[in-house]
Each structure stands twice: as structure tokens, then as C-alpha cells.
Amino acid sequence: MKKQNKPIVLIPSPPPKERPSDFEILLGDIAEIRYVSPSDKQEFEKTLKEAEAMIVWGVTGEEVLSKAPKLKVISRIGVGYDSIDVDACNKYQVYVTITPGVVSNAVAELTIGLMLSLSRKIKMCDEFVRTKWAMPNTFMFPMGSDLAGKILGIIGLGRIGYEVAARAKAFKMNLIYYDKVRNEKAEKKLDLKYVNFEDLLKISDFVTIHVPLTKETTCMIGEKELKLMKKTAYLINTSRGSVINEKALCKALEEGWIAGAGLDVFETEPLPLDSPLIKNENTVLTPHVGTATYETRHLMALSVTNSIREVLSGKVPTNVVPEQRCKVFKK
């Protein structure tokens, strides 16, 4: 009897140093995992032609889909999927899945970490210890401020925004939020107050952003919004870089409209080395590491591979993106 080939799952990247990877361990019984770098155009397109599933991080659209006749599902690692052309996926009858729920704790923890780094001036204190503390007649170390009693304004009270609120409550912060949809259950449980967008910007000591990148949220924080904030306020962004007008933010930091910013995401990634954000001493910057913990990445791998299993077995995936709910594709 002829041996039946397993369906191919394409991962557009070079093979990891440690093999087998989580994906190979979790899917190896039903699929063949192939790591192929897009820079190897000939091999990539050859594999793409046969692939029934893809695990992706970056941009995926018409150019890829048109060369993948067998493709049934694109499984995105993460919750943001602005880099995937969902309309094109609908056209080619390809499911798009994400990893909701499993990233919330890690991103919320980083958000709190950025707040603490700014409020207690940890970056400056670290430099002080390394360069000045032991020098003669050095007394003035950087002074910070408490989180307790400060107002935290949360823009977007989804899973991640909720987890940020839960952690900030433990720091005895006063919590307000803005979202298109009110969450009265969360308001009661966490003592959250719902306010409009402009009021949130005006009264918050910390503003943290947790919204998906859409046409509506692109550059939702610009010059006008930054000028509404307190001069003593800090802006935190762990969502998507393009939610903030970066040029306006640089101007706000340089001219002192706000006290500082903690950023994990940027309009251009990696952040160019000549960016004014790098030179500004009132910023704390991390390289898009919101989900970069061993535990969370393993949970993300479980979520991704579960979605692929569902599709390869003929089911509609549980974690399909909202635009594809109630859609059934047949390939």
C-alpha cells in the first residue's frame, strides 16, 4: 500500500536552532512542518504551492495567497492581525486564526513594568549606579513617584486592558477607561470608571493603549490628543505602533507636553537607530516583546497548532478572526 503523505504546514522562516520545535512536536503526528525562508524564493514558492496551512508572524496578502492553491488556514501568532489581508483570505477561502486569551498576562505584566520603569526612573537609576553613585560628593540620585493614588487611563478594555486594570488595582491606582463598548461587569468588579476619550486624556497620570490597529485607531493619539494630557503624565503603548503618531509624540517629548513614554511597539520596526525616541531620556523602549516569555510563547504555539488541527480535520477553527465568524470554507 502506498504511504499517504501528510499535509504540509509552512513556516516562512529559517529553521530554529533547537529541533524539534514546539510546532513539530505538537503537529508532527498529523502534518509535516517545513521551515522555508521567503528569501529562498524558489523553494518558498515550491513549498507554498503544496502547503495546506501556514504559521505566520508578518505580512500576508494577495501575492502569497495567489500562489497557494491548497492553502486552508493562516494561523497568526498573536492577537493583532492587521498585517494579514482578511479580504483576500475570504476571496481565496482561507481561514485566518489568532491566539486570543493566552497573551493577556504577559502583555499586561510588561505594561505594568513600563509604568514602574517610568515612575521610579529605573533606567536613570541604573545608569546612576553604573556611572556616578560611587564618585565623591555625589548625593542627588533620581527621584521617582508612587503609583498608589495615581489615575490610570486605559484605552481599550479587552482581555489585555482588563488584566492591566486588575494588576493596577493591586497598586492602589484609581482606574478609568474608555472603550467603544462599556463593560459594566468589569466596572463593578475592579472599581473602574467609564469616561469619554478626551476626559481620559485630560485627567490621567498614566495613559495605556490596548486597541487593535484599524482605520479608526490609526494615529488615534496625535498632536491634539497629546496636548490634552497633563505635563506630568506618561503614555504607554504595547498595542501597535501606528496607533500613535510617532512624529507628534517625539515633538511632545522634546517640548515637554508630557513627562515621558513607555513603548514596546513602533511605526517602523526595528526602530531606526537615529529615531529621536532613542535619544530621549524620558522614554523606556522595548523591542516588541509583549508576548516574549517562554510560558506565553508555548501557549501561543498550543493555540496555533490547535487551530491548524481543527482545519485539517475539516472543522471551522475556534479562534477564527471576527470577520470570518459564521463563514465555512471548503477546499
C-alpha positions in Angstrom: 0.0 0.0 0.0 1.3 3.4 -0.9 2.2 5.6 2.0 0.0 8.6 2.3 1.8 11.9 2.6 1.0 14.2 5.5 -0.4 17.7 4.8 2.4 20.4 4.7 2.4 23.2 7.2 4.7 26.0 6.0 6.5 28.3 8.4 8.1 31.2 6.5 11.4 31.5 8.4 14.7 29.7 8.7 14.6 26.5 10.9 15.1 27.2 14.6 18.4 26.2 16.3 16.6 23.8 18.7 14.9 21.0 16.9 12.3 19.6 17.1 10.4 22.9 17.7 7.1 23.2 19.6 5.3 23.2 16.2 6.9 19.9 15.1 6.2 18.3 18.5 2.6 19.4 18.6 1.7 18.8 14.9 4.2 16.1 13.8 1.7 13.3 14.2 -0.7 14.7 11.5 1.4 17.1 9.4 4.8 17.8 8.0 6.3 21.0 9.3 8.6 22.8 6.8 10.6 25.9 7.7 11.5 27.8 4.5 12.8 31.4 4.5 11.0 33.7 2.0 14.4 34.8 0.9 14.8 31.4 -0.8 12.2 32.4 -3.3 12.3 29.2 -5.4 12.0 26.8 -2.5 9.5 29.0 -0.7 7.1 29.2 -3.7 7.5 25.5 -4.4 6.5 24.7 -0.7 3.8 27.3 -0.8 2.2 25.6 -3.8 1.7 22.4 -1.7 1.1 23.8 1.8 -2.3 23.4 3.4 -1.5 25.6 6.4 0.8 28.5 7.3 2.0 29.8 10.6 2.9 33.4 10.3 4.2 36.5 12.1 4.3 39.1 9.4 2.6 40.5 6.3 0.5 38.0 4.3 -1.7 39.0 1.4 -2.8 38.5 -2.3 0.8 37.8 -3.5 1.1 34.8 -1.2 -2.4 33.6 -1.5 -2.5 33.6 -5.3 0.4 31.0 -5.2 -1.1 28.7 -2.6 -3.9 26.7 -4.2 -4.2 24.2 -1.4 -3.9 26.6 1.5 -6.8 26.3 4.0 -5.6 28.3 7.0 -3.2 31.0 8.0 -2.6 30.9 11.7 -1.2 34.1 13.1 1.0 34.1 16.2 -0.5 36.9 18.3 -3.8 38.7 18.6 -3.2 41.6 16.2 -3.8 40.6 12.6 -3.6 44.0 10.8 -0.7 42.5 8.7 -3.0 39.9 7.1 -5.3 40.8 4.2 -8.5 39.2 5.5 -10.5 40.3 2.4 -8.0 38.4 0.2 -8.2 35.4 2.5 -12.0 35.4 2.1 -11.6 35.6 -1.6 -9.3 32.5 -1.6 -11.4 30.8 1.1 -8.6 30.6 3.6 -9.3 30.8 7.4 -7.3 33.3 9.5 -6.8 32.4 13.1 -5.2 34.2 16.0 -4.2 33.4 19.6 -6.6 35.3 21.9 -6.5 34.9 25.7 -3.1 33.4 26.0 -1.1 36.6 25.6 -3.0 38.8 28.0 -0.9 38.1 31.2 2.4 38.7 29.5 1.4 41.9 27.8 -0.3 43.2 31.0 2.9 42.5 33.0 5.1 44.3 30.5 2.7 47.3 30.6 3.0 47.5 34.4 6.7 47.1 34.1 6.9 50.1 31.7 4.9 52.1 34.2 7.1 51.2 37.1 10.3 51.9 35.0 9.0 55.4 34.2 7.5 56.3 37.6 10.6 55.1 39.5 13.1 56.2 36.8 14.7 52.8 36.8 16.6 53.4 33.6 18.2 56.6 35.1 18.8 54.9 38.4 20.6 52.1 36.7 22.8 54.5 34.8 23.5 56.4 38.0 24.7 53.3 39.8 27.0 52.4 36.9 28.5 55.8 36.4 28.1 58.2 39.3 27.0 56.7 42.7 30.4 55.8 44.0 32.0 59.1 42.9 32.9 61.6 45.6 30.3 64.2 46.6 27.5 62.5 44.7 24.2 62.8 46.5 21.4 63.5 44.2 20.1 60.3 42.8 16.9 60.3 40.6 13.7 60.8 42.4 10.5 58.9 41.3 6.9 58.9 42.2 4.4 56.4 43.6 1.8 54.6 41.5 -0.6 54.5 44.5 -3.2 57.2 44.2 -2.4 58.0 40.6 -5.1 57.8 37.8 -4.5 55.2 35.2 -6.5 55.7 32.0 -7.0 52.5 29.9 -7.9 52.9 26.3 -9.5 49.6 25.2 -10.8 47.3 27.9 -10.5 44.0 26.1 -8.7 41.0 27.6 -5.4 42.7 27.9 -6.8 46.0 29.1 -8.8 44.1 31.8 -5.7 42.3 33.0 -3.8 45.6 33.2 -6.6 47.1 35.3 -6.6 44.1 37.6 -2.9 44.5 38.3 -3.1 48.3 38.6 -5.8 47.8 41.3 -3.3 45.9 43.4 -1.0 49.0 43.2 -3.9 51.1 44.6 -4.3 53.2 41.5 -7.5 54.9 40.5 -8.8 53.3 37.4 -10.7 54.9 34.5 -11.2 53.6 30.9 -12.6 54.4 27.5 -13.9 51.8 25.0 -16.5 51.8 22.2 -18.4 49.3 24.4 -18.9 49.7 28.1 -18.1 46.8 30.4 -20.3 47.3 33.4 -19.4 44.0 34.9 -15.7 44.9 34.9 -16.6 48.4 36.3 -18.2 46.8 39.4 -15.5 44.1 39.9 -12.5 46.4 39.5 -14.0 49.7 40.6 -13.4 51.1 37.1 -15.0 54.4 36.0 -16.1 54.8 32.3 -15.2 58.2 30.8 -15.1 59.7 27.3 -11.9 59.7 25.3 -10.9 63.3 25.8 -11.6 63.3 29.6 -9.5 60.3 30.0 -6.5 62.1 28.3 -7.0 65.2 30.4 -7.2 63.6 33.9 -4.9 60.5 33.7 -1.5 60.3 35.2 -0.7 57.3 33.0 -2.5 56.5 29.7 -2.1 53.0 28.4 -3.3 51.8 25.0 -4.8 48.4 24.3 -6.7 48.6 21.0 -6.3 46.7 17.7 -4.9 48.6 14.7 -7.7 49.5 12.4 -8.6 52.5 10.2 -10.3 54.0 13.2 -7.4 53.6 15.6 -4.6 54.5 13.3 -3.0 57.7 14.7 -5.7 58.0 17.4 -3.1 59.7 19.5 -1.7 62.7 17.7 -0.7 66.2 18.4 -4.2 67.3 19.5 -4.5 64.3 21.9 -1.0 64.7 23.4 -1.7 68.4 24.1 -4.8 67.3 26.2 -2.6 65.3 28.5 -1.0 66.5 31.7 2.6 67.7 31.5 3.3 65.2 34.3 1.6 62.3 32.5 3.1 59.2 30.9 2.0 57.4 27.8 2.3 53.6 27.5 1.8 51.6 24.3 2.0 47.9 24.0 -0.6 47.5 21.2 0.6 48.7 17.8 3.0 51.4 16.9 0.8 53.1 14.3 -1.9 53.8 17.0 0.3 56.8 17.9 1.5 59.5 15.5 5.2 59.0 16.3 6.3 62.3 14.9 3.9 64.1 17.1 5.0 62.0 20.1 8.6 62.9 19.5 7.7 66.6 19.5 5.6 66.2 22.6 8.6 64.6 24.5 11.1 67.2 23.2 8.9 70.2 24.1 7.6 68.7 27.4 3.9 68.3 26.6 4.1 65.1 28.6 6.6 63.6 31.1 7.6 60.5 29.2 6.6 57.4 27.3 7.0 53.6 27.6 6.8 51.9 24.2 7.0 48.3 23.1 5.8 49.0 19.6 6.7 51.5 16.9 5.6 52.7 13.5 8.7 51.2 11.9 10.2 48.0 13.4 13.0 47.6 14.2 13.1 51.2 15.5 15.7 53.1 13.4 18.8 53.9 15.4 18.5 57.6 14.5 15.0 57.9 16.0 14.5 60.8 18.4 12.8 58.3 20.7 16.2 56.6 21.4 17.9 59.8 22.3 15.2 61.0 24.7 16.0 60.2 28.3 12.3 60.2 29.3 11.5 57.1 27.2 11.7 53.4 28.1 11.8 51.3 25.0 11.4 47.6 24.5 11.7 45.7 21.1 8.1 44.4 20.7 8.5 41.8 23.4 4.9 41.9 24.9 4.4 38.2 24.4 8.1 37.2 24.6 8.1 34.9 27.6 8.8 31.2 27.4 5.4 30.3 29.0 3.3 32.6 26.8 5.1 31.5 23.6 4.4 27.9 24.4 0.7 28.7 25.0 0.7 30.6 21.7 2.1 27.5 19.9 -0.6 25.3 21.5 -3.3 27.8 20.3 -1.8 28.0 16.8 -1.4 24.2 16.4 -4.9 23.6 17.7 -6.4 25.9 15.1 -4.5 24.0 12.4 -5.6 20.7 13.7 -9.2 21.8 13.6 -9.0 23.0 9.9 -7.0 19.9 8.7 -9.7 17.7 10.3 -12.5 19.5 8.4 -13.7 21.8 11.2 -14.2 25.5 11.4 -11.4 26.8 13.7 -12.4 28.1 17.1 -10.1 31.1 17.1 -11.0 32.5 13.7 -10.9 36.3 13.3 -14.2 38.2 13.8 -14.6 39.0 10.1 -14.8 35.2 9.3 -17.2 34.1 12.0 -20.1 32.1 10.6 -18.1 31.5 7.4 -17.5 28.0 6.2 -14.8 27.4 3.6 -14.4 24.2 1.6 -11.2 23.2 -0.1 
